[in-house]
Amino acid sequence: MKLSILMPVYNEEARLANALKQALAVDYPCEIELVVVDDGSSDRTGEILAAVDDTRVRVITHAKNAGKGAAIKTAVDNAEGEFMVILDADLEYDPQDIPRLLQPVLDGHAQVVYGNRTFGSHSAYSFWYVMGNKGVTTAANVLYNSYIGDLETCFKLMPVSLYRSLAIKSRGFGMEAEVTGKLLRQRIRPYEVPISYRARGREEGKKITWKDGVEAIWILARERVRKPKATR
């Protein structure tokens, strides 16, 4: 089994080198590749990536910023592993948790695994961020009669072929809701494992806003009522 770790990057010069170092230092239970997509960064991100000397790392560059969803699509299109997981370069997630996500797959208990963040005062930068996350997750559970704990988690591990079959269209942060909505609609319930999390604040470069939460709920509702494609 080979795992493709997909890292979308946009103007992360302050954290990127450390994020790469942490990801590559993990003792994974399988072969891995790290597919990094520079999504049109205007800082020193490109220089940092050009200096990487590790055969496990592949770098792809967007000429212009296209959004997280677009960067993930590029990474998935170029992934060579059987399974994939997304790892942002902002150091909010700990790549040491990735082997924990892999274990249910290796044990034959699941094909789709989500990392469930337990928000606390040390891991969330604001009350409203946590409430917004819980609101979006609750909306998904109500719309799809499911019970998942963390829809917006970055850590979504699944077969590459499955992700490709979902045909994700959202170019920004809405891709998180679209992925989950399409999985739940197919009655694929993610297996969840607890993970660590350290949120950064606006002053540190956090990009997601309340508007992304509203968009996520709209996407969930849209996917819930979308008519299935006709089969011949």
BALOBA-1460 file (C-alpha; in Angstrom, 3 decimals):
// residues 232
<rec num="1" residu="m" x="0.000" y="0.000" z="0.000"/>
<rec num="2" residu="k" x="1.200" y="3.514" z="-0.841"/>
<rec num="3" residu="l" x="-0.193" y="6.656" z="0.792"/>
<rec num="4" residu="s" x="-0.274" y="9.974" z="-1.040"/>
<rec num="5" residu="i" x="-0.086" y="12.887" z="1.396"/>
<rec num="6" residu="l" x="-1.516" y="15.933" z="-0.369"/>
<rec num="7" residu="m" x="-0.340" y="19.352" z="0.791"/>
<rec num="8" residu="p" x="-1.966" y="22.478" z="-0.693"/>
<rec num="9" residu="v" x="0.193" y="25.533" z="-0.029"/>
<rec num="10" residu="y" x="-0.543" y="29.242" z="-0.407"/>
<rec num="11" residu="n" x="1.799" y="31.873" z="1.038"/>
<rec num="12" residu="e" x="3.064" y="29.720" z="3.907"/>
<rec num="13" residu="e" x="6.742" y="30.743" z="3.901"/>
<rec num="14" residu="a" x="6.765" y="31.098" z="7.698"/>
<rec num="15" residu="r" x="5.629" y="27.516" z="8.329"/>
<rec num="16" residu="l" x="6.282" y="25.499" z="5.199"/>
<rec num="17" residu="a" x="9.807" y="24.301" z="5.941"/>
<rec num="18" residu="n" x="8.744" y="23.049" z="9.360"/>
<rec num="19" residu="a" x="5.572" y="21.477" z="7.944"/>
<rec num="20" residu="l" x="7.587" y="19.529" z="5.381"/>
<rec num="21" residu="k" x="10.135" y="18.451" z="7.979"/>
<rec num="22" residu="q" x="7.414" y="17.192" z="10.333"/>
<rec num="23" residu="a" x="5.565" y="15.315" z="7.590"/>
<rec num="24" residu="l" x="8.687" y="13.557" z="6.350"/>
<rec num="25" residu="a" x="9.919" y="12.654" z="9.850"/>
<rec num="26" residu="v" x="6.932" y="10.429" z="10.696"/>
<rec num="27" residu="d" x="7.465" y="6.678" z="10.877"/>
<rec num="28" residu="y" x="4.697" y="5.591" z="8.505"/>
<rec num="29" residu="p" x="3.551" y="1.948" z="8.348"/>
<rec num="30" residu="c" x="3.588" y="2.050" z="4.547"/>
<rec num="31" residu="e" x="5.267" y="3.723" z="1.593"/>
<rec num="32" residu="i" x="4.365" y="7.398" z="1.165"/>
<rec num="33" residu="e" x="4.693" y="10.253" z="-1.255"/>
<rec num="34" residu="l" x="4.205" y="13.932" z="-0.427"/>
<rec num="35" residu="v" x="2.511" y="15.808" z="-3.262"/>
<rec num="36" residu="v" x="2.799" y="19.548" z="-2.678"/>
<rec num="37" residu="v" x="0.791" y="22.015" z="-4.761"/>
<rec num="38" residu="d" x="1.964" y="25.631" z="-4.616"/>
<rec num="39" residu="d" x="-1.318" y="27.418" z="-5.306"/>
<rec num="40" residu="g" x="0.089" y="30.602" z="-6.835"/>
<rec num="41" residu="s" x="2.022" y="31.800" z="-3.783"/>
<rec num="42" residu="s" x="3.550" y="35.287" z="-3.982"/>
<rec num="43" residu="d" x="5.985" y="34.932" z="-1.060"/>
<rec num="44" residu="r" x="9.069" y="32.691" z="-0.688"/>
<rec num="45" residu="t" x="7.047" y="29.465" z="-0.796"/>
<rec num="46" residu="g" x="8.386" y="28.587" z="-4.256"/>
<rec num="47" residu="e" x="11.996" y="29.070" z="-3.150"/>
<rec num="48" residu="i" x="11.505" y="26.838" z="-0.123"/>
<rec num="49" residu="l" x="9.966" y="24.090" z="-2.235"/>
<rec num="50" residu="a" x="12.723" y="24.345" z="-4.849"/>
<rec num="51" residu="a" x="15.285" y="23.616" z="-2.128"/>
<rec num="52" residu="v" x="13.615" y="20.378" z="-0.971"/>
<rec num="53" residu="d" x="15.864" y="17.366" z="-1.533"/>
<rec num="54" residu="d" x="13.773" y="14.267" z="-0.828"/>
<rec num="55" residu="t" x="12.688" y="11.735" z="-3.421"/>
<rec num="56" residu="r" x="9.359" y="11.293" z="-1.641"/>
<rec num="57" residu="v" x="8.376" y="14.905" z="-2.411"/>
<rec num="58" residu="r" x="6.822" y="16.066" z="-5.681"/>
<rec num="59" residu="v" x="6.011" y="19.732" z="-6.260"/>
<rec num="60" residu="i" x="3.382" y="21.083" z="-8.650"/>
<rec num="61" residu="t" x="2.831" y="24.809" z="-9.162"/>
<rec num="62" residu="h" x="-0.287" y="26.767" z="-10.081"/>
<rec num="63" residu="a" x="0.467" y="29.956" z="-12.012"/>
<rec num="64" residu="k" x="-2.373" y="31.726" z="-10.180"/>
<rec num="65" residu="n" x="-4.142" y="31.146" z="-6.879"/>
<rec num="66" residu="a" x="-7.170" y="28.934" z="-7.524"/>
<rec num="67" residu="g" x="-8.274" y="27.912" z="-4.018"/>
<rec num="68" residu="k" x="-7.830" y="24.898" z="-1.755"/>
<rec num="69" residu="g" x="-10.279" y="22.710" z="-3.645"/>
<rec num="70" residu="a" x="-8.475" y="23.346" z="-6.920"/>
<rec num="71" residu="a" x="-5.094" y="22.622" z="-5.328"/>
<rec num="72" residu="i" x="-6.372" y="19.336" z="-3.931"/>
<rec num="73" residu="k" x="-7.788" y="18.391" z="-7.330"/>
<rec num="74" residu="t" x="-4.383" y="18.945" z="-8.921"/>
<rec num="75" residu="a" x="-2.725" y="16.879" z="-6.198"/>
<rec num="76" residu="v" x="-5.253" y="14.045" z="-6.556"/>
<rec num="77" residu="d" x="-4.890" y="14.037" z="-10.337"/>
<rec num="78" residu="n" x="-1.154" y="13.511" z="-9.874"/>
<rec num="79" residu="a" x="-1.266" y="11.127" z="-6.890"/>
<rec num="80" residu="e" x="0.348" y="7.728" z="-7.392"/>
<rec num="81" residu="g" x="-0.774" y="6.087" z="-4.142"/>
<rec num="82" residu="e" x="-3.760" y="3.846" z="-3.502"/>
<rec num="83" residu="f" x="-4.888" y="5.981" z="-0.557"/>
<rec num="84" residu="m" x="-4.688" y="9.711" z="0.117"/>
<rec num="85" residu="v" x="-4.883" y="12.110" z="3.025"/>
<rec num="86" residu="i" x="-4.818" y="15.890" z="3.029"/>
<rec num="87" residu="l" x="-2.291" y="17.714" z="5.226"/>
<rec num="88" residu="d" x="-2.296" y="21.516" z="5.295"/>
<rec num="89" residu="a" x="1.004" y="23.354" z="5.689"/>
<rec num="90" residu="d" x="-0.203" y="25.638" z="8.492"/>
<rec num="91" residu="l" x="0.973" y="23.372" z="11.361"/>
<rec num="92" residu="e" x="-2.531" y="23.123" z="12.843"/>
<rec num="93" residu="y" x="-2.514" y="19.359" z="12.317"/>
<rec num="94" residu="d" x="0.132" y="16.940" z="13.541"/>
<rec num="95" residu="p" x="1.308" y="14.459" z="10.869"/>
<rec num="96" residu="q" x="2.192" y="12.067" z="13.700"/>
<rec num="97" residu="d" x="-1.560" y="11.355" z="13.782"/>
<rec num="98" residu="i" x="-1.595" y="10.026" z="10.206"/>
<rec num="99" residu="p" x="-0.525" y="6.473" z="11.186"/>
<rec num="100" residu="r" x="-3.536" y="6.445" z="13.542"/>
<rec num="101" residu="l" x="-5.780" y="7.257" z="10.576"/>
<rec num="102" residu="l" x="-4.166" y="4.457" z="8.587"/>
<rec num="103" residu="q" x="-4.650" y="1.777" z="11.232"/>
<rec num="104" residu="p" x="-8.392" y="1.120" z="10.652"/>
<rec num="105" residu="v" x="-7.613" y="0.729" z="6.936"/>
<rec num="106" residu="l" x="-4.699" y="-1.613" z="7.521"/>
<rec num="107" residu="d" x="-6.849" y="-3.628" z="9.942"/>
<rec num="108" residu="g" x="-9.618" y="-3.928" z="7.353"/>
<rec num="109" residu="h" x="-12.170" y="-2.017" z="9.433"/>
<rec num="110" residu="a" x="-12.666" y="1.011" z="7.171"/>
<rec num="111" residu="q" x="-11.905" y="2.592" z="3.812"/>
<rec num="112" residu="v" x="-12.665" y="6.205" z="4.772"/>
<rec num="113" residu="v" x="-11.249" y="7.655" z="7.993"/>
<rec num="114" residu="y" x="-11.678" y="11.165" z="9.406"/>
<rec num="115" residu="g" x="-9.550" y="12.760" z="12.098"/>
<rec num="116" residu="n" x="-11.899" y="14.107" z="14.779"/>
<rec num="117" residu="r" x="-10.673" y="17.252" z="16.543"/>
<rec num="118" residu="t" x="-11.574" y="17.673" z="20.203"/>
<rec num="119" residu="f" x="-11.814" y="21.418" z="20.605"/>
<rec num="120" residu="g" x="-10.616" y="22.920" z="23.863"/>
<rec num="121" residu="s" x="-9.355" y="26.275" z="25.057"/>
<rec num="122" residu="h" x="-5.849" y="25.311" z="23.940"/>
<rec num="123" residu="s" x="-6.848" y="24.241" z="20.438"/>
<rec num="124" residu="a" x="-9.421" y="26.745" z="19.155"/>
<rec num="125" residu="y" x="-8.751" y="30.376" z="18.435"/>
<rec num="126" residu="s" x="-12.329" y="31.568" z="19.051"/>
<rec num="127" residu="f" x="-15.695" y="30.511" z="20.439"/>
<rec num="128" residu="w" x="-17.449" y="31.352" z="17.173"/>
<rec num="129" residu="y" x="-15.029" y="29.261" z="15.130"/>
<rec num="130" residu="v" x="-15.891" y="26.201" z="17.204"/>
<rec num="131" residu="m" x="-19.622" y="26.953" z="17.103"/>
<rec num="132" residu="g" x="-19.471" y="27.441" z="13.337"/>
<rec num="133" residu="n" x="-17.696" y="24.115" z="12.904"/>
<rec num="134" residu="k" x="-20.238" y="22.351" z="15.110"/>
<rec num="135" residu="g" x="-23.088" y="24.055" z="13.243"/>
<rec num="136" residu="v" x="-21.893" y="22.830" z="9.854"/>
<rec num="137" residu="t" x="-21.342" y="19.315" z="11.202"/>
<rec num="138" residu="t" x="-24.808" y="19.285" z="12.805"/>
<rec num="139" residu="a" x="-26.352" y="20.406" z="9.513"/>
<rec num="140" residu="a" x="-24.727" y="17.453" z="7.763"/>
<rec num="141" residu="n" x="-25.963" y="15.016" z="10.401"/>
<rec num="142" residu="v" x="-29.533" y="16.328" z="10.149"/>
<rec num="143" residu="l" x="-29.614" y="16.435" z="6.353"/>
<rec num="144" residu="y" x="-28.101" y="12.978" z="5.883"/>
<rec num="145" residu="n" x="-29.359" y="11.245" z="9.046"/>
<rec num="146" residu="s" x="-25.792" y="10.507" z="10.064"/>
<rec num="147" residu="y" x="-23.640" y="11.046" z="13.120"/>
<rec num="148" residu="i" x="-20.167" y="12.348" z="12.430"/>
<rec num="149" residu="g" x="-18.178" y="14.495" z="14.810"/>
<rec num="150" residu="d" x="-16.078" y="16.786" z="12.622"/>
<rec num="151" residu="l" x="-17.013" y="17.526" z="9.015"/>
<rec num="152" residu="e" x="-14.487" y="20.315" z="8.467"/>
<rec num="153" residu="t" x="-11.447" y="18.298" z="9.521"/>
<rec num="154" residu="c" x="-8.528" y="18.479" z="7.119"/>
<rec num="155" residu="f" x="-7.609" y="14.859" z="7.867"/>
<rec num="156" residu="k" x="-9.785" y="12.887" z="5.454"/>
<rec num="157" residu="l" x="-8.185" y="9.593" z="4.436"/>
<rec num="158" residu="m" x="-9.709" y="7.509" z="1.650"/>
<rec num="159" residu="p" x="-8.864" y="5.620" z="-1.549"/>
<rec num="160" residu="v" x="-7.601" y="7.916" z="-4.294"/>
<rec num="161" residu="s" x="-10.017" y="6.258" z="-6.721"/>
<rec num="162" residu="l" x="-12.953" y="7.081" z="-4.436"/>
<rec num="163" residu="y" x="-12.004" y="10.752" z="-4.182"/>
<rec num="164" residu="r" x="-11.650" y="10.973" z="-7.945"/>
<rec num="165" residu="s" x="-15.087" y="9.396" z="-8.399"/>
<rec num="166" residu="l" x="-16.664" y="12.134" z="-6.264"/>
<rec num="167" residu="a" x="-15.838" y="14.724" z="-8.946"/>
<rec num="168" residu="i" x="-15.425" y="17.584" z="-6.473"/>
<rec num="169" residu="k" x="-16.228" y="20.953" z="-8.074"/>
<rec num="170" residu="s" x="-15.694" y="23.384" z="-5.176"/>
<rec num="171" residu="r" x="-12.499" y="25.361" z="-5.652"/>
<rec num="172" residu="g" x="-12.257" y="26.818" z="-2.165"/>
<rec num="173" residu="f" x="-12.908" y="25.632" z="1.399"/>
<rec num="174" residu="g" x="-16.324" y="24.380" z="0.300"/>
<rec num="175" residu="m" x="-14.630" y="21.208" z="-0.900"/>
<rec num="176" residu="e" x="-14.704" y="19.874" z="2.689"/>
<rec num="177" residu="a" x="-18.512" y="19.985" z="2.745"/>
<rec num="178" residu="e" x="-18.830" y="18.682" z="-0.796"/>
<rec num="179" residu="v" x="-16.617" y="15.674" z="-0.079"/>
<rec num="180" residu="t" x="-18.563" y="14.764" z="3.052"/>
<rec num="181" residu="g" x="-21.962" y="15.396" z="1.479"/>
<rec num="182" residu="k" x="-21.184" y="13.141" z="-1.464"/>
<rec num="183" residu="l" x="-19.815" y="10.404" z="0.779"/>
<rec num="184" residu="l" x="-22.847" y="10.489" z="3.080"/>
<rec num="185" residu="r" x="-25.198" y="10.509" z="0.116"/>
<rec num="186" residu="q" x="-23.587" y="7.252" z="-1.008"/>
<rec num="187" residu="r" x="-24.089" y="5.941" z="2.534"/>
<rec num="188" residu="i" x="-20.364" y="5.926" z="3.168"/>
<rec num="189" residu="r" x="-19.928" y="6.752" z="6.843"/>
<rec num="190" residu="p" x="-16.414" y="7.866" z="7.789"/>
<rec num="191" residu="y" x="-14.671" y="5.979" z="10.590"/>
<rec num="192" residu="e" x="-13.422" y="8.633" z="13.021"/>
<rec num="193" residu="v" x="-10.338" y="8.660" z="15.219"/>
<rec num="194" residu="p" x="-9.353" y="11.422" z="17.671"/>
<rec num="195" residu="i" x="-6.505" y="13.698" z="16.625"/>
<rec num="196" residu="s" x="-4.604" y="16.618" z="18.096"/>
<rec num="197" residu="y" x="-5.162" y="20.150" z="16.820"/>
<rec num="198" residu="r" x="-3.721" y="23.609" z="17.369"/>
<rec num="199" residu="a" x="-5.634" y="26.389" z="15.670"/>
<rec num="200" residu="r" x="-3.852" y="29.516" z="14.561"/>
<rec num="201" residu="g" x="-5.492" y="32.939" z="14.689"/>
<rec num="202" residu="r" x="-6.114" y="35.653" z="12.110"/>
<rec num="203" residu="e" x="-2.837" y="37.342" z="12.955"/>
<rec num="204" residu="e" x="-1.058" y="34.087" z="12.107"/>
<rec num="205" residu="g" x="-2.716" y="33.850" z="8.707"/>
<rec num="206" residu="k" x="-5.907" y="31.825" z="9.242"/>
<rec num="207" residu="k" x="-7.997" y="32.228" z="6.102"/>
<rec num="208" residu="i" x="-11.374" y="30.548" z="6.725"/>
<rec num="209" residu="t" x="-14.288" y="32.881" z="7.657"/>
<rec num="210" residu="w" x="-17.976" y="32.699" z="8.577"/>
<rec num="211" residu="k" x="-18.829" y="33.025" z="4.882"/>
<rec num="212" residu="d" x="-17.177" y="29.645" z="4.288"/>
<rec num="213" residu="g" x="-19.482" y="28.150" z="6.920"/>
<rec num="214" residu="v" x="-22.556" y="29.508" z="5.171"/>
<rec num="215" residu="e" x="-21.273" y="28.171" z="1.859"/>
<rec num="216" residu="a" x="-20.649" y="24.758" z="3.445"/>
<rec num="217" residu="i" x="-24.268" y="24.458" z="4.627"/>
<rec num="218" residu="w" x="-25.521" y="25.504" z="1.187"/>
<rec num="219" residu="i" x="-23.322" y="22.879" z="-0.469"/>
<rec num="220" residu="l" x="-24.538" y="20.180" z="1.931"/>
<rec num="221" residu="a" x="-28.159" y="21.053" z="1.140"/>
<rec num="222" residu="r" x="-27.450" y="21.144" z="-2.596"/>
<rec num="223" residu="e" x="-25.840" y="17.707" z="-2.559"/>
<rec num="224" residu="r" x="-28.672" y="16.288" z="-0.462"/>
<rec num="225" residu="v" x="-31.345" y="17.202" z="-3.022"/>
<rec num="226" residu="r" x="-29.289" y="16.703" z="-6.168"/>
<rec num="227" residu="k" x="-30.860" y="14.164" z="-8.510"/>
<rec num="228" residu="p" x="-28.720" y="11.084" z="-9.195"/>
<rec num="229" residu="k" x="-27.241" y="10.788" z="-12.656"/>
<rec num="230" residu="a" x="-29.265" y="8.646" z="-15.013"/>
<rec num="231" residu="t" x="-27.678" y="5.304" z="-15.842"/>
<rec num="232" residu="r" x="-27.976" y="3.538" z="-19.164"/>
